[in-house]
Amino acid sequence: MSEQVNRPLIEVKNLKEYFNISMGMFKSKPLKAVDGVSFSINRGETLGLVGESGCGKTTVGRTLLHLYKPTGGEVWYDGKKLETKADIHEFRKKATMVFQDPYSSLNPRMTVSDIIGEPLDIHKLYNTKQERMDRILELMGHVGLNSEHASRYAHEFSGGQRQRIGIARSLAVNPDFIVCDEPVSALDVSIQAQVINMFDELQDKLGLTYLFIAHDLLVVRHISDRIAVMYLGKMVELADAAEIYERPLHPYSKSLLSAVPVPDPKVARANQRIVLSGDIPSPLNAPSGCPFRTRCQYATEQCAAEMPTFKEVEKGHFVACHRTAEVN
């Protein structure tokens, strides 16, 4: 029993997702969207995944759920490796996703009750129509929607309400694990806080585990237990949320956090903004060695020659950098 408690709910080992891009004349080249990412998430925990647009955050979430077939690596759920189609089918009853755009992720031809009830239909999770409707109304109650909304269509709702419909749909199969793919980035700031608080409440009430993908570091800090930072398909740092905010060790994490707005003007003036030079390289033509070296002020010949290993430098604090000791 103690082994089950201590065992991570989700384990990702050396996950890779490459997309073949046509280069013309019957030639193709792999775009390494996710390149050897490893992490684990404990039951009831929220892992925040941050990084610039195009770093591979969303691809990690989708590949983990096998919406994309992994190019390499392993995904383990509750101590069992996902290998067969049957494993993946069972996994999808326990792992769902909340998508980024509440406007395009809901079918405009379906009523709210049909959108939320679709997972119940697919997995045959009811015996009678009344049981199905009762479950739909229960899910709507979880996310703050009224019963009279059930017969309406998605286009009749605001962005925040649409995202609530999407969250209710993700809860339909009674999941243990939810990938939240930038679930508040398309919403007004005033609505973002309501949705984030709802995620917190649902986690406490239903015992959920989250992978929370976002580029807004303030949002991630509010909801996450631990935070992982990605750059160009690689994971560069992973630590407790408080630790990574107070003492980031990777130069890229330092730059990201220096850009977070601070409400206190005195503190804001004292903070030094770390501006990175150059543009993000294309994943099609990633630099040799460390992917961040072309924008890093501390880069050396070793950084160009070899990829730094993602290792634990302090208890629970993982970094992929050759020069961690010198730059901190």
C-alpha positions as CSV (number, residue, x, y, z in Angstrom):
1,M,0.0,0.0,0.0
2,S,2.8,2.4,0.9
3,E,4.4,1.7,-2.5
4,Q,1.2,2.8,-4.2
5,V,1.1,6.0,-2.2
6,N,4.7,6.9,-3.0
7,R,4.5,5.9,-6.7
8,P,4.1,8.7,-9.2
9,L,0.7,8.7,-11.0
10,I,2.4,9.7,-14.3
11,E,5.9,9.0,-15.4
12,V,7.4,10.2,-18.7
13,K,10.8,8.8,-19.7
14,N,12.8,10.2,-22.5
15,L,9.7,11.2,-24.5
16,K,10.3,12.2,-28.1
17,E,8.0,13.6,-30.8
18,Y,9.4,14.2,-34.2
19,F,7.4,15.5,-37.2
20,N,8.7,14.8,-40.7
21,I,8.7,18.1,-42.6
22,S,8.8,18.0,-46.4
23,M,11.9,19.9,-47.8
24,G,10.9,19.4,-51.5
25,M,12.3,17.0,-54.1
26,F,11.1,14.0,-52.0
27,K,13.3,15.0,-49.1
28,S,12.1,15.4,-45.5
29,K,13.7,16.4,-42.3
30,P,12.6,15.7,-38.7
31,L,11.3,18.6,-36.6
32,K,12.2,17.7,-33.1
33,A,9.2,19.2,-31.2
34,V,9.9,17.2,-28.1
35,D,13.4,15.7,-27.7
36,G,14.1,13.5,-24.7
37,V,11.8,14.9,-22.0
38,S,11.5,13.1,-18.6
39,F,9.4,14.0,-15.6
40,S,6.9,12.5,-13.1
41,I,3.8,13.8,-11.5
42,N,2.6,12.5,-8.1
43,R,-1.1,11.8,-7.4
44,G,-2.9,15.0,-6.4
45,E,-0.1,17.2,-7.6
46,T,0.0,20.0,-10.2
47,L,3.1,20.2,-12.4
48,G,3.3,23.5,-14.3
49,L,5.0,23.4,-17.7
50,V,6.2,26.8,-19.0
51,G,8.3,28.2,-21.9
52,E,8.1,30.4,-25.0
53,S,5.6,29.7,-27.8
54,G,6.9,26.9,-30.0
55,C,9.0,25.2,-27.3
56,G,7.0,22.0,-27.4
57,K,4.8,22.4,-24.3
58,T,1.5,21.5,-26.0
59,T,3.2,18.7,-27.9
60,V,4.3,17.1,-24.6
61,G,0.7,17.1,-23.3
62,R,-0.8,15.7,-26.5
63,T,2.0,13.0,-26.9
64,L,1.6,12.0,-23.2
65,L,-2.1,11.3,-23.9
66,H,-1.2,9.5,-27.2
67,L,-3.1,12.1,-29.3
68,Y,0.1,12.0,-31.2
69,K,1.9,8.7,-31.4
70,P,5.3,9.1,-29.5
71,T,8.4,8.8,-31.7
72,G,10.3,7.4,-28.8
73,G,10.3,7.1,-25.0
74,E,7.8,5.7,-22.5
75,V,4.7,6.9,-20.6
76,W,3.8,5.1,-17.4
77,Y,0.4,5.5,-15.7
78,D,0.0,4.3,-12.0
79,G,3.0,2.0,-12.3
80,K,2.0,0.5,-15.6
81,K,3.7,1.2,-19.0
82,L,1.4,2.1,-21.8
83,E,2.2,-0.3,-24.6
84,T,-0.9,-1.8,-26.3
85,K,-4.0,-0.2,-27.8
86,A,-6.0,-1.6,-24.9
87,D,-3.6,0.1,-22.4
88,I,-4.2,3.4,-24.2
89,H,-7.9,2.9,-24.3
90,E,-8.0,2.3,-20.6
91,F,-5.7,5.2,-19.9
92,R,-8.0,7.6,-21.8
93,K,-10.8,6.7,-19.3
94,K,-8.6,8.1,-16.6
95,A,-6.7,10.9,-18.4
96,T,-8.4,13.8,-20.3
97,M,-7.5,17.2,-21.7
98,V,-8.8,20.8,-21.5
99,F,-7.9,22.6,-24.7
100,Q,-6.6,26.1,-25.1
101,D,-9.2,27.7,-27.3
102,P,-12.8,27.4,-26.0
103,Y,-14.1,28.8,-29.3
104,S,-12.7,26.1,-31.6
105,S,-12.7,23.1,-29.2
106,L,-16.5,22.8,-29.0
107,N,-18.7,21.6,-31.8
108,P,-21.1,24.4,-32.8
109,R,-23.7,21.9,-33.9
110,M,-24.0,20.2,-30.6
111,T,-25.9,21.3,-27.5
112,V,-24.1,21.7,-24.2
113,S,-25.6,18.4,-22.9
114,D,-24.4,16.6,-26.0
115,I,-20.9,18.1,-25.7
116,I,-20.5,17.1,-22.1
117,G,-22.3,13.7,-22.6
118,E,-20.1,12.7,-25.6
119,P,-17.4,11.0,-23.4
120,L,-20.2,9.2,-21.6
121,D,-21.5,7.9,-24.9
122,I,-18.1,6.8,-26.2
123,H,-17.1,4.9,-23.0
124,K,-20.7,3.7,-22.4
125,L,-20.7,5.0,-18.8
126,Y,-24.5,5.0,-18.2
127,N,-27.4,2.5,-18.3
128,T,-30.4,4.8,-18.9
129,K,-31.0,8.1,-20.5
130,Q,-32.0,9.5,-17.2
131,E,-28.7,8.4,-15.6
132,R,-26.9,10.1,-18.5
133,M,-28.8,13.4,-18.0
134,D,-28.3,13.3,-14.2
135,R,-24.6,12.9,-14.7
136,I,-24.5,15.8,-17.2
137,L,-26.3,18.1,-14.8
138,E,-24.0,17.0,-12.0
139,L,-20.9,17.9,-14.1
140,M,-22.5,21.3,-15.1
141,G,-22.9,22.0,-11.4
142,H,-19.2,21.2,-10.7
143,V,-18.2,24.0,-13.1
144,G,-20.9,26.6,-12.2
145,L,-23.3,26.2,-15.1
146,N,-27.1,26.1,-14.6
147,S,-29.3,23.3,-15.7
148,E,-31.1,25.5,-18.2
149,H,-27.8,25.9,-20.1
150,A,-28.0,22.2,-21.1
151,S,-30.2,22.7,-24.2
152,R,-28.3,25.7,-25.5
153,Y,-25.5,25.8,-28.1
154,A,-21.8,26.8,-27.5
155,H,-22.0,30.0,-29.6
156,E,-24.5,31.4,-27.1
157,F,-21.9,31.6,-24.3
158,S,-19.0,33.8,-23.4
159,G,-15.4,32.6,-23.6
160,G,-15.3,31.9,-19.9
161,Q,-18.5,29.9,-20.0
162,R,-17.3,27.9,-23.0
163,Q,-14.2,27.0,-21.2
164,R,-16.3,25.8,-18.3
165,I,-18.2,23.5,-20.7
166,G,-14.9,22.1,-21.9
167,I,-13.8,21.5,-18.3
168,A,-17.1,19.7,-17.6
169,R,-16.5,17.5,-20.7
170,S,-13.0,16.6,-19.4
171,L,-14.5,15.6,-16.1
172,A,-17.2,13.3,-17.6
173,V,-15.2,10.1,-17.4
174,N,-14.3,10.7,-13.8
175,P,-10.6,11.1,-14.6
176,D,-7.6,11.0,-12.3
177,F,-5.3,13.1,-14.5
178,I,-6.0,16.2,-16.7
179,V,-3.7,17.9,-19.1
180,C,-4.6,21.6,-19.0
181,D,-3.3,23.1,-22.3
182,E,-3.1,26.9,-21.6
183,P,-6.8,26.8,-20.5
184,V,-7.0,30.5,-19.5
185,S,-4.8,32.2,-22.2
186,A,-7.8,33.0,-24.5
187,L,-9.8,34.5,-21.6
188,D,-10.1,38.0,-20.2
189,V,-7.9,38.6,-17.2
190,S,-11.0,39.1,-14.9
191,I,-12.2,35.6,-15.9
192,Q,-8.8,33.9,-15.7
193,A,-8.8,34.1,-11.9
194,Q,-12.3,32.5,-11.6
195,V,-11.3,29.6,-13.9
196,I,-8.0,29.1,-12.0
197,N,-9.8,29.0,-8.7
198,M,-12.2,26.5,-10.1
199,F,-9.4,24.2,-11.1
200,D,-8.1,24.4,-7.5
201,E,-11.5,23.6,-6.1
202,L,-12.0,20.7,-8.4
203,Q,-8.6,19.3,-7.5
204,D,-9.5,19.4,-3.8
205,K,-13.0,18.0,-4.3
206,L,-12.2,15.2,-6.9
207,G,-8.6,14.4,-6.1
208,L,-7.3,15.4,-9.5
209,T,-3.8,15.5,-10.8
210,Y,-2.8,18.2,-13.4
211,L,-0.2,18.9,-16.0
212,F,-0.8,22.6,-16.3
213,I,0.7,24.1,-19.5
214,A,1.0,27.9,-19.7
215,H,3.2,30.8,-20.8
216,D,2.0,33.1,-18.1
217,L,4.3,32.6,-15.1
218,L,2.0,34.3,-12.6
219,V,-0.8,31.9,-13.4
220,V,1.5,28.9,-13.2
221,R,2.9,30.1,-9.8
222,H,-0.6,30.3,-8.4
223,I,-1.7,26.8,-9.2
224,S,1.5,24.7,-9.4
225,D,3.3,22.6,-6.8
226,R,6.3,22.2,-9.1
227,I,7.3,24.0,-12.3
228,A,9.2,22.6,-15.3
229,V,10.8,25.0,-17.8
230,M,11.1,24.0,-21.5
231,Y,13.2,25.4,-24.3
232,L,13.3,24.2,-27.9
233,G,11.9,20.7,-27.2
234,K,14.2,20.2,-24.1
235,M,13.5,20.5,-20.4
236,V,16.0,22.9,-18.9
237,E,14.9,23.1,-15.3
238,L,12.5,21.5,-12.8
239,A,11.9,22.4,-9.1
240,D,9.3,23.3,-6.5
241,A,7.3,26.4,-7.5
242,A,8.6,28.6,-4.7
243,E,12.2,27.4,-5.3
244,I,12.2,28.2,-9.0
245,Y,10.7,31.7,-8.4
246,E,13.1,32.6,-5.6
247,R,16.3,30.9,-7.0
248,P,16.2,29.9,-10.6
249,L,19.5,28.2,-11.7
250,H,19.3,28.0,-15.5
251,P,20.0,31.2,-17.4
252,Y,16.8,30.8,-19.5
253,S,14.7,30.5,-16.4
254,K,16.3,33.6,-14.9
255,S,15.4,35.5,-18.1
256,L,11.8,34.3,-18.1
257,L,11.3,35.2,-14.4
258,S,12.9,38.7,-14.8
259,A,10.1,39.5,-17.2
260,V,7.3,38.8,-14.7
261,P,5.6,42.0,-13.8
262,V,5.8,43.0,-10.1
263,P,2.9,45.1,-8.5
264,D,5.3,47.0,-6.2
265,P,6.9,49.9,-8.1
266,K,10.0,50.0,-5.9
267,V,10.7,46.3,-6.3
268,A,10.0,46.5,-10.0
269,R,12.5,49.3,-10.5
270,A,15.1,47.4,-8.5
271,N,14.6,44.2,-10.6
272,Q,17.1,43.8,-13.4
273,R,15.4,42.7,-16.7
274,I,17.5,40.0,-18.4
275,V,17.0,40.6,-22.1
276,L,18.1,37.7,-24.3
277,S,19.9,38.5,-27.6
278,G,18.9,36.9,-30.9
279,D,15.9,34.9,-31.9
280,I,14.8,31.4,-30.9
281,P,16.4,29.0,-33.3
282,S,14.2,26.8,-35.5
283,P,13.6,23.3,-34.2
284,L,14.4,22.2,-37.8
285,N,17.9,23.5,-37.4
286,A,18.6,23.4,-33.7
287,P,22.1,24.4,-32.5
288,S,24.6,21.6,-31.6
289,G,25.1,20.9,-28.0
290,C,23.0,23.0,-25.6
291,P,19.9,24.4,-27.5
292,F,20.1,27.6,-25.5
293,R,23.8,28.4,-26.1
294,T,23.1,30.8,-29.1
295,R,21.3,33.2,-26.7
296,C,23.3,32.5,-23.5
297,Q,25.8,35.0,-22.2
298,Y,27.7,32.2,-20.3
299,A,28.1,29.8,-23.3
300,T,31.5,28.2,-23.8
301,E,33.0,25.8,-26.3
302,Q,31.8,22.9,-24.2
303,C,28.2,24.2,-24.5
304,A,28.5,23.9,-28.3
305,A,30.2,20.5,-28.2
306,E,27.9,18.5,-25.9
307,M,24.4,18.5,-24.7
308,P,24.2,19.1,-20.9
309,T,22.6,16.3,-18.9
310,F,19.3,17.0,-17.1
311,K,20.5,16.2,-13.5
312,E,19.6,16.9,-9.9
313,V,21.9,19.6,-8.6
314,E,20.1,20.0,-5.2
315,K,17.3,17.9,-3.7
316,G,14.3,18.1,-6.0
317,H,16.0,20.7,-8.2
318,F,16.9,19.5,-11.7
319,V,18.9,21.6,-14.2
320,A,20.4,21.0,-17.7
321,C,23.4,23.4,-17.8
322,H,27.2,22.8,-17.9
323,R,27.9,26.0,-15.9
324,T,25.3,25.9,-13.1
325,A,28.0,26.2,-10.4
326,E,29.8,29.2,-12.0
327,V,26.7,31.3,-12.9
328,N,24.9,31.0,-9.5
